[in-house]
Amino acid sequence: MKHSIRAALLLVGLASLLSASACASVFPFLAPAATPTAADTPTPIFSPTPSETPTITLTPTNTPTPTRTLTPTPTFTPTRWPQPASRRINRVDLQFHSDALNLNRRLLIYLPPGYSTQSTRRYPVLYMLHGYGGYGNSVPEWEQWGLKDRAEEMMNNGRLKPVIIVQPDGFMPGGQPSLFFNHAPELGGGRWGDYLWGDVVSYVDTNYRTIRNRASRAIGGFSFGGQAALSLGLLHPEVFAIVGAHSPSFRGADNTIAAIGADRNWFNQYDPIWLVQNTNTAKELTLWMDVALSDDKVRNCGTGSDRCAEAFHALLVAKGIPHEWHDQWPGGHEGPTYWGPHLPDYLDWYSSKLVGQ
């Protein structure tokens, strides 16, 4: 027994004189257990998206965006409303105060035939946006091209379901178009997007008998108005379920448009191309897009660009986003010979998608 104890003490003394590696090699039973090392995970290599629109980190807007809650599509029991005594649209041209802009703004509203007599009836709403060229006239462009007359005729013959039609004024006090989006702080910070989806919609819902549901709201526009309709629909599908883009422009932050400027990081959050590439909200919308055969402004992209109607249509197809697409109608980028003559087509489509009573 004494010999065993002496042997053990001798071994411990020898081990203390040796290096750890030597000790381990000579006395493997004294070597500490090795700590396993995790295998290196190879760093993935990502290929850039082949697009002229860069993927840039989104800078949040200075106006908090409320959490979206999509309201289920309501189911209405069909009601047979009597033919109204008046067969005329009531044209209401008014001023209201926008809290987002702290400005009084013009609003043109068409109330459908029978609105004043069928006092329990509620109506879907179609918001129609103007383009770059002109809302300042007493008769806005859509009306010049026949919107009021076509809508009145189609509601009276049953082709268009009774609908309230709203045309907001998107021009800034200096006369330049706002393009209906929130401007960067260095460009004045005007909240022109909040003005439309927030103030205008709230005013109409508060003061008129609307169906207050996304499925009963459509937004459409031509040229710049078409770009704005896409932007607002993609940003606020909880407000608008139906979006029509008629020869939409796809201007970017290249410093050629004063309201947009050159800050891509800011403008991306309002850019329909960026929004479709980087979000899934387009799949929550019912979409229409058209462009004339001879449109030399927005149909085809310039060299190395993806900013045109054909490229946006291709992007929607690539992303598997359903949409109605019309590109074979003759005409150019103009109202009297293209958008005006196709108003019945547009109104047919909006009527088929809007949920009414």
N, C-alpha and C positions, 0 to 999 in steps of 0.2 A: 504494500500500500504506500509506504514512504517513498519507494522507488518511483511509483507512478506519479506522485505529486511532484517530486523533483524533476521528472521528465517534462511534465506540463509546464512548470515554471521556466525550465530551460528553453522550451519552444517559444513561450511568450517573449522572453528576453531576446531571443534571436530575431523574432518577427519585428520587434521594435527597432532593431538595427538595420533592417532591410528596407528598401524603398517599397512603395505600395505595389509597383509592378513586379518587383522581384519577389515580394512576399506572395503575390498572387500566383506567380509562376512556380514558386517553390512549395507554397502551402495553399493550394487552390481552395481548400475548405475555409480559409480566412478571408478570401477576396469578397468585397461587397458585391451585392447583386447589381447588375447593369440596369440602368433606367432606359426603358425602350424609347426610341426616338421616332416621332411620327414621320412617315414618308412625305417628302416634298410633293405638294400638289402643283402640277404644271399650270402656269398662268395662261388662261385662254386668250386666243388672238381673235379679235373681232374685225370683220370686214366692214368698212364704212358703207352706209346706205347710199346707193347710187342716185343722188338727188341734188339738185341745185339749191334746195332749201336746207341749210345746215341745221343739225340738231343741237340747239343751244339750251343751256340750263334756263328753265323758265323763271323769270323774275315775277314774283307775285304782284298783283295790282295793289295800289294804295287804298283801294276800297275793298273791304272784306266781302268775299262772295259767300252768300249763305249756303248752308248745306242743302244739296238738292234732294227733294223728296218727290218722286214721280207719283202723281195721283193716278189711280187706276182709271181706265176709260169708263165713263159712266154709261149705263144702259138706260135709255129712255123708252117709255111706252109711247109708240107713235100716236100722235094726236092729229085729228083731222080738223085743221083750222079753217074757218070759213074764208072765202075770197074777200080780201079787204076792200072796203068801199073806195079808198084812195089807192090808186095804182102808181103813185109817184114816190120816188125816193125823197126823203126830207134831208136836204143838204144843210149841215150845221158847220159854220165857220167860226171858230172861237179862239180865245186866248186862255191859257191856264198857266199856273205857276209851277215850275219845276224846282223841287227842293235840291235835286242833285246838281243843277246848274245855277240855282238862285237867280233864275231868269223867267220872264214870262215868255211862253212859246205858243206859236200858232198851231192849231190842230184842226184838220178838216175831217168831218165824220159824215158818212152816208147812213141814215137810218132807213131800214127797208120799208116798203109799202105795208101799211097795217100796224106799224110800230105804235102809233098813238092810240089806236082803238083796241088792239089785242093786248090789254094791259097786264095779263098774267103770263104772257109768252116771253121766253128768254131766248137769246140768239148767240150763235157762234160769231167770232170776230176774225176778220182778215185785215192784217196790217200790211200796207203796201208802201214800200220805200222808193224815193226818187233817186236819181243818179247825180252825177257831178254837175249837170247843166242847169237845173233851175226849179226851185220851189218858190222863188221870190215873187212870181207872177200871181195875180189874184186867182188865176185858173192854173193849178199845177199840171205838170206834164201828163201824168196818167189821165187826168180829166180831159186835157186837150186831145188826147188820142182816143177818147170815147169810153173811159172806164165807167162813168156814171150812167151814160145812156145804155151801154151794153148790159151792165148789171141790172138796171131797172127793167129792161126788156126781158132778160133771162129769168128774173125773179117772177115777173108777171106771167110768163108762159110755162113756169114750173121747171125750167131747165137748171136754174140756180136756186138752191135752197135759200130761204130768207137769211141774210147775213148782214151784220154791221161791218162797214168797211171804213178803216181809219188810215189817214195819210198824215204822218207827223212831219214837221219841218226840221230838217237836219242841218240847216245852214247856220254858221256861227254869226255873231253880231257884225263882224267885218265883211261878211258876204262869202266867205270860203266854206266849202262843204266840210262837215265834221267827220263824215264817214261812219257815224254812229258807233264809235268805240271810245274807251277811256284814254285820253291822251297822256303821254309821258309828262312827268312833272316839269321837265325843262321846256316843254312845249305848251305850258299853261295849265296842264292837269285837268282840263275840262272833262267831266264825267258824262260824255255823250252816249256811251253805252248804257250806263245806269239810268240816264234820263229816259231812254226808250223802254227797256225791258222792265224798269221799275216804275218811274213816274207816269209815263204814258199809259201803260197797261193798268196801273192802279187807278188812274183817273177815269179811264173808260169803264173799268169794272165797278167803280164806286157810283158813277153817275148814270149808267145805262144798264139795261136788263140783259146782261151778258150771261153766258154759261161759263162759270169761272173754273175752267179745267183745261189742261194742256191740249187735250184731244179736240177741244173746240176753239183753239187758237192757231191760226196760220200766219206766217210772215213771209213776204216775198218782196222782190225788188228787181230793178233792171240795172245793169252795169255796176256802178259803185254800190247801188242799193242791193243788187244781187249778192255782192261780196259781203255787205253788212248783214243781210238776211242769213247767209251761211254762218257767219261769225256768231251772231246772236243766238241762232238755233243750236250751234255746237256748244256754246258756253252755257246756255240756259234751256236744256231740254225739259226742265221742270215747268217752264213757262210756255214754250212753243213745241208742239209735236210735229208740225207740218211746215216745210220750208221749200219755197220756190225760188230758184235762181235763174233769172232770165238774162242771158248773155252776161254773166257775171264777170267783173274784172277780178284780177288777182294781184293787185299792186302790193309790193313789199317795201321793206325799210331800206330804200336805196337813195333816200334824200331827194326824190323828185316830187314828192307830195308833202306839202308843208305840215299837214296834220299828222302824218306818219313819221317823218323825220328819218333818221339813220340808225336808230337804236334797235337792232334786231332782237336783243335780249328782252326788251320791253314789248315789242310788237308781236313777237311769236305767240303770246298768249291770246291774241285776237286774230291771228292769221289762219284762215280756213285750211290751208295746206298743212301747216304745222300741227293744227289740232287733229286733223284726220290721221296724220302720220304718228302722232304720239298719244292719242287718247282713243277711247272706244265709244264716245258719245254719239258719233254719227249713226251707230246701229240702233239708237233710241229714236231716230227721226224717220219720218216719211219724206223722201226727197224727190225733187224734180229739178232738172237742168236742161236748158235749151240754148242753142246758139245758131245763128243764121249761116247759110252756106257761104255767103260772101262777106262775112264779118271780118274786116281787116284790123280790128282793134284787140279782140280777146279770144278769137277762135284758135289761132296757131301760136305756138311759142317762138320766141326769138332763139337764135343760136345759143345753145348751152343753157337755156332757161326751162323751168318747169312751171312757169306762171302763165297758164292759159287754160281755157275751158277744156280742150281736148286732153291735156295732161291731167287735169283734175278728175275728169271722167275716168281716165285710165287708172288713176290712183284709187278711186272708189271701187273699180272692178278688181284691182289687185288685192284690196283689203276685204273683198267679199261683202261690200256694203250695197244693199239693194237701192236702186234709184231709177227714176224714169228719165230717159235721155232722148232728146230730139235734136238732130243735127243736119236734117235734110230739107228744112224749109228754106226757100229762097229769101234773099234780102240781105241787108247790111246791119250795121250797128246804129240803128235809128228807129225813132218811134213811129212816124207816119206810115212807113212802108213795112215795118216788121212787128214791133211790139203791139202797136194799135190793132192791126189786122188779126193778131193772135190772141187778143184779149178773150174771145170766147173759148179758146182752147185752155187758157190759163184758168178762167173761171169754172169751166167744166171740171177740171182736175181738183181745184180747191173744194168745190162743192161735193165731189165724190169722197173726199177725205175728211172733211170737217164733220164732227158730230153735232147734230142739231136736235131740236125738239120736234 
